[in-house]
């Protein structure tokens, strides 16, 4: 009921009468009043006027399960929301929930992580009140070898969600980073559990720097935020809602084609690597070339000096002008 009341207050220009809320949810005026009091204590400025009802005047950057649920508009991603004030890692929590049978689309969000995960075992700085730390549970009927493509689809979803709310379009550094002003604002980590050749579940985690004003010294040269890019603070609930809706759209397109053929053109338009010199840090030895986009499997296409076209399945790729690489 709490999320539905928030949604009604947001959508109504004027007042929502107490009687309307009572009738809509089949509860007493006292029950409605208690919910309003809870919302006010969480940071919602709600005006109550006798014979008129309740009106949402203003809200701070509230992040609660009810607020997130009120911002969800799709039917899959966010169909179940699990929120933590603090946790070790949303990916760890999402995997535990998936093991317990959490349905596809379960969205795990935390205000703060104290053991956030990055790629290759790296940590992820995720202090409270500043970013969006979330993971989603997926159960796609695809081969395990195709799961890495979900990272690229997720990058499109998060970038489009950011654009819808802020008007800012991040570029994508293959395969899993979103970039603004040559610095990282979002990282994506995909993990899966399989049985034989069948995927049990995939967890896609996304950490987005939203309202950070500064960063720890060790990452200050490579990290950026939407606040630093735009000069204004953003409410995270609407951002999460937009991201979830766009993630659902790109996920459905991926499942329709069972590869990235429907997303390839759009991905390449946002690809920070596109037609730029790159250095591929490969197990067999580093090499340089020009990025020529991706194939339908999400592999990065790199044209070497002798004009041979290499396909990079995974690994580190440095792009000049990004993260301080000259």
C-alpha positions as CSV (number, residue, x, y, z in Angstrom):
1,X,0.0,0.0,0.0
2,X,2.8,2.4,0.8
3,X,4.3,2.3,-2.7
4,X,0.9,2.7,-4.3
5,X,0.2,5.8,-2.1
6,X,3.5,7.3,-3.1
7,X,2.7,6.7,-6.7
8,X,-0.8,8.3,-6.4
9,X,0.6,11.4,-4.7
10,X,3.3,11.8,-7.4
11,X,0.9,11.5,-10.2
12,X,-1.8,13.8,-8.8
13,X,-1.4,17.6,-9.5
14,X,-3.7,18.4,-6.6
15,X,-4.9,16.7,-3.5
16,X,-5.7,13.0,-3.0
17,X,-8.6,12.8,-0.5
18,X,-8.3,10.6,2.5
19,X,-11.6,8.9,1.6
20,X,-10.3,8.0,-1.9
21,X,-7.2,6.4,-0.3
22,X,-9.4,4.5,2.2
23,X,-11.8,3.2,-0.5
24,X,-8.9,2.4,-2.9
25,X,-7.1,0.2,-0.4
26,X,-9.9,-0.9,1.8
27,X,-8.4,0.5,5.0
28,X,-9.4,2.9,7.7
29,X,-8.5,6.6,7.8
30,X,-6.2,5.8,10.7
31,X,-4.2,3.3,8.6
32,X,-3.8,5.9,5.8
33,X,-2.7,8.6,8.3
34,X,-0.1,6.2,9.7
35,X,1.4,5.6,6.3
36,X,1.4,9.4,5.6
37,X,3.3,9.9,8.9
38,X,5.8,7.2,7.9
39,X,6.4,8.9,4.5
40,X,6.9,12.3,6.2
41,X,9.5,10.8,8.5
42,X,11.3,9.3,5.5
43,X,11.7,12.7,3.8
44,X,8.5,13.2,1.8
45,X,7.0,16.7,2.4
46,X,3.3,15.9,2.4
47,X,0.7,18.6,3.0
48,X,-2.5,17.6,4.8
49,X,-5.5,19.9,4.5
50,X,-8.9,19.2,6.1
51,X,-11.6,18.4,3.5
52,X,-9.0,18.3,0.7
53,X,-6.7,15.5,1.6
54,X,-3.0,15.0,1.0
55,X,-0.6,16.6,-1.5
56,X,3.0,15.8,-2.2
57,X,4.8,19.1,-2.0
58,X,8.5,18.0,-2.2
59,X,10.6,15.1,-1.5
60,X,14.3,14.7,-0.7
61,X,16.4,12.0,-2.3
62,X,14.5,9.2,-0.6
63,X,15.6,5.6,-1.3
64,X,13.4,3.0,0.3
65,X,11.7,-0.2,-1.0
66,X,8.4,1.7,-1.3
67,X,10.0,4.6,-3.2
68,X,11.7,2.3,-5.6
69,X,8.6,0.2,-6.2
70,X,6.6,3.4,-6.9
71,X,9.0,4.3,-9.7
72,X,8.9,0.9,-11.5
73,X,6.8,0.9,-14.6
74,X,7.8,-2.3,-16.4
75,X,6.3,-5.8,-15.8
76,X,9.6,-7.7,-15.3
77,X,12.6,-5.9,-14.0
78,X,11.6,-4.7,-10.5
79,X,8.5,-6.8,-10.3
80,X,10.0,-7.7,-6.9
81,X,12.1,-5.1,-5.1
82,X,14.4,-6.0,-2.2
83,X,16.1,-3.1,-0.5
84,X,18.9,-2.9,2.1
85,X,20.0,0.1,4.0
86,X,23.4,-1.5,4.1
87,X,24.8,-4.8,2.7
88,X,28.0,-6.4,1.6
89,X,27.2,-6.5,-2.1
90,X,23.9,-6.4,-4.1
91,X,25.3,-9.1,-6.4
92,X,26.0,-11.3,-3.4
93,X,22.5,-10.7,-2.0
94,X,20.9,-11.2,-5.4
95,X,22.7,-14.6,-5.9
96,X,21.6,-15.7,-2.4
97,X,18.0,-14.8,-3.3
98,X,18.2,-16.5,-6.7
99,X,19.4,-19.7,-4.9
100,X,16.3,-19.4,-2.7
101,X,14.1,-19.3,-5.9
102,X,13.7,-15.5,-6.4
103,X,11.7,-14.9,-9.6
104,X,13.2,-13.4,-12.7
105,X,13.2,-9.7,-12.5
106,X,13.9,-9.4,-8.8
107,X,15.8,-6.2,-8.3
108,X,18.1,-5.8,-5.3
109,X,19.1,-2.2,-4.3
110,X,21.2,-1.0,-1.4
111,X,21.8,2.5,0.0
112,X,25.4,1.4,0.9
113,X,27.7,-1.5,0.1
114,X,30.8,-2.3,2.2
115,X,32.1,-5.0,-0.2
116,X,30.9,-3.8,-3.6
117,X,32.3,-5.9,-6.5
118,X,34.0,-4.7,-9.7
119,X,35.4,-6.8,-12.5
120,X,38.4,-9.1,-11.9
121,X,38.0,-9.1,-8.2
122,X,38.3,-5.3,-7.8
123,X,36.4,-3.4,-5.2
124,X,33.8,-0.8,-5.9
125,X,33.4,2.4,-3.8
126,X,29.8,2.7,-2.8
127,X,29.2,5.1,0.1
128,X,25.6,6.0,1.2
129,X,23.5,8.7,-0.3
130,X,25.5,9.1,-3.4
131,X,24.9,6.4,-6.0
132,X,22.8,3.6,-7.3
133,X,24.0,0.1,-6.3
134,X,21.6,-2.5,-7.7
135,X,21.5,-6.0,-9.1
136,X,18.9,-7.9,-11.0
137,X,18.1,-11.7,-11.2
138,X,17.6,-13.1,-14.7
139,X,16.8,-16.6,-15.8
140,X,17.3,-16.6,-19.5
141,X,16.8,-19.7,-21.6
142,X,20.2,-19.3,-23.4
143,X,23.5,-21.2,-23.5
144,X,26.0,-20.2,-20.8
145,X,28.4,-19.1,-23.5
146,X,25.9,-16.4,-24.5
147,X,25.5,-14.9,-21.0
148,X,28.4,-12.4,-21.5
149,X,26.2,-10.6,-24.1
150,X,23.8,-9.6,-21.2
151,X,26.5,-7.2,-20.0
152,X,26.4,-5.2,-23.3
153,X,22.6,-5.2,-23.3
154,X,22.6,-3.9,-19.7
155,X,25.1,-1.1,-20.6
156,X,22.6,0.1,-23.2
157,X,19.7,-0.1,-20.7
158,X,21.5,1.9,-18.0
159,X,22.8,4.5,-20.4
160,X,19.3,5.0,-21.9
161,X,17.7,5.2,-18.4
162,X,20.2,7.9,-17.5
163,X,19.5,9.8,-20.7
164,X,15.7,9.7,-20.1
165,X,15.9,11.3,-16.7
166,X,18.9,13.7,-17.1
167,X,19.3,14.4,-20.8
168,X,22.9,13.2,-20.4
169,X,24.0,10.3,-22.7
170,X,27.0,8.4,-21.4
171,X,29.2,6.5,-23.9
172,X,30.0,2.9,-23.4
173,X,33.6,1.6,-23.0
174,X,33.4,-2.0,-24.1
175,X,32.3,-4.2,-22.5
176,X,31.0,-3.0,-19.2
177,X,31.7,0.7,-18.3
178,X,29.7,3.9,-18.9
179,X,31.8,7.0,-19.4
180,X,31.4,10.7,-19.2
181,X,34.2,13.3,-19.7
182,X,36.7,10.5,-20.2
183,X,35.9,9.0,-16.8
184,X,33.9,6.1,-15.4
185,X,30.4,6.7,-14.0
186,X,29.1,3.2,-14.0
187,X,30.4,-0.4,-14.0
188,X,28.5,-3.6,-14.7
189,X,29.3,-7.0,-13.4
190,X,27.6,-10.2,-14.7
191,X,27.8,-13.4,-12.8
192,X,26.0,-16.7,-13.4
193,X,25.4,-20.2,-12.0
194,X,25.0,-23.1,-14.4
195,X,24.2,-26.8,-14.3
196,X,25.7,-28.8,-17.2
197,X,24.8,-26.6,-20.2
198,X,21.8,-24.9,-18.5
199,X,21.8,-21.5,-16.9
200,X,20.2,-21.6,-13.4
201,X,20.3,-17.8,-13.1
202,X,22.3,-14.8,-14.1
203,X,22.9,-11.8,-11.8
204,X,23.7,-8.5,-13.4
205,X,25.0,-5.8,-11.0
206,X,25.3,-2.1,-11.8
207,X,27.0,0.6,-9.8
208,X,26.3,4.2,-10.9
209,X,27.9,7.3,-9.5
210,X,25.1,9.8,-9.2
211,X,25.6,12.5,-6.6
212,X,29.3,12.1,-5.6
213,X,31.1,15.5,-5.2
214,X,34.5,13.9,-4.8
215,X,36.2,10.5,-4.8
216,X,38.9,8.7,-2.8
217,X,42.4,9.7,-3.9
218,X,43.1,6.3,-5.5
219,X,40.2,6.6,-8.0
220,X,39.8,10.4,-8.3
221,X,41.6,10.5,-11.7
222,X,39.4,7.9,-13.3
223,X,35.9,8.2,-11.6
224,X,33.1,10.7,-12.4
225,X,29.5,11.3,-11.4
226,X,26.3,12.7,-12.9
227,X,26.6,15.5,-10.4
228,X,30.1,16.4,-11.5
229,X,29.0,16.2,-15.2
230,X,25.8,18.3,-14.8
231,X,26.4,20.5,-11.7
232,X,23.1,19.3,-10.1
233,X,21.9,16.6,-7.8
234,X,19.6,13.9,-9.0
235,X,16.9,11.9,-7.2
236,X,17.8,8.3,-7.4
237,X,14.4,6.7,-7.3
238,X,13.3,8.0,-10.7
239,X,16.7,7.0,-12.1
240,X,16.3,3.5,-10.9
241,X,12.8,3.3,-12.4
242,X,14.0,4.5,-15.8
243,X,16.9,2.2,-15.8
244,X,14.7,-0.8,-14.9
245,X,12.3,0.0,-17.7
246,X,15.0,0.4,-20.3
247,X,16.9,-2.7,-19.0
248,X,13.7,-4.7,-19.5
249,X,13.3,-3.4,-23.1
250,X,16.8,-4.3,-24.1
251,X,16.6,-7.7,-22.4
252,X,13.5,-8.5,-24.3
253,X,15.2,-7.5,-27.6
254,X,18.2,-9.7,-26.7
255,X,15.9,-12.7,-26.0
256,X,14.0,-12.1,-29.2
257,X,17.2,-12.4,-31.3
258,X,19.1,-14.6,-28.9
259,X,22.1,-12.4,-29.7
260,X,23.0,-8.7,-30.1
261,X,21.9,-8.4,-33.8
262,X,19.0,-6.1,-32.8
263,X,21.1,-4.0,-30.5
264,X,24.4,-3.8,-32.5
265,X,23.7,-0.6,-34.4
266,X,22.6,1.3,-31.3
267,X,25.5,-0.1,-29.2
268,X,28.0,1.1,-31.8
269,X,26.6,4.6,-31.8
270,X,27.4,4.8,-28.1
271,X,30.7,2.9,-28.2
272,X,33.5,5.1,-26.8
273,X,36.0,2.7,-28.5
274,X,34.4,3.1,-32.0
275,X,37.0,3.9,-34.8
276,X,39.6,4.9,-32.1
277,X,43.0,3.5,-31.5
278,X,42.9,0.8,-28.8
279,X,45.3,-1.3,-26.9
280,X,44.2,-4.9,-26.2
281,X,45.8,-6.5,-23.2
282,X,45.6,-10.1,-24.2
283,X,46.9,-13.2,-22.5
284,X,49.0,-14.0,-25.5
285,X,50.5,-10.5,-25.7
286,X,49.3,-7.0,-26.0
287,X,48.6,-5.5,-29.4
288,X,47.2,-2.3,-30.9
289,X,44.6,-1.5,-33.5
290,X,41.5,0.4,-34.5
291,X,38.2,-0.5,-33.0
292,X,35.6,-1.3,-35.7
293,X,32.6,-2.0,-33.5
294,X,31.2,-5.3,-32.2
295,X,29.8,-8.5,-33.9
296,X,26.4,-10.0,-33.1
297,X,28.0,-12.0,-30.3
298,X,29.3,-8.9,-28.5
299,X,32.9,-9.5,-29.4
300,X,35.0,-6.3,-30.0
301,X,36.3,-6.0,-33.6
302,X,39.8,-4.6,-33.7
303,X,41.6,-4.0,-37.0
304,X,45.3,-4.4,-36.7
305,X,48.0,-2.6,-38.7
306,X,48.2,-5.4,-41.3
307,X,44.4,-5.0,-41.7
308,X,43.5,-8.3,-40.1
309,X,40.4,-8.2,-38.0
310,X,40.7,-9.6,-34.5
311,X,37.7,-10.5,-32.3
312,X,38.1,-9.8,-28.6
313,X,35.9,-12.0,-26.5
314,X,36.9,-10.6,-23.1
315,X,39.7,-8.8,-21.4
316,X,41.0,-5.4,-20.9
317,X,41.0,-2.8,-23.7
318,X,42.5,0.6,-23.2
319,X,41.1,3.5,-25.2
320,X,43.1,6.7,-25.7
321,X,41.6,9.6,-23.9
322,X,39.7,7.5,-21.4
323,X,40.8,6.9,-17.8
324,X,43.9,9.0,-18.3
325,X,45.3,6.8,-21.1
326,X,47.1,9.1,-23.6
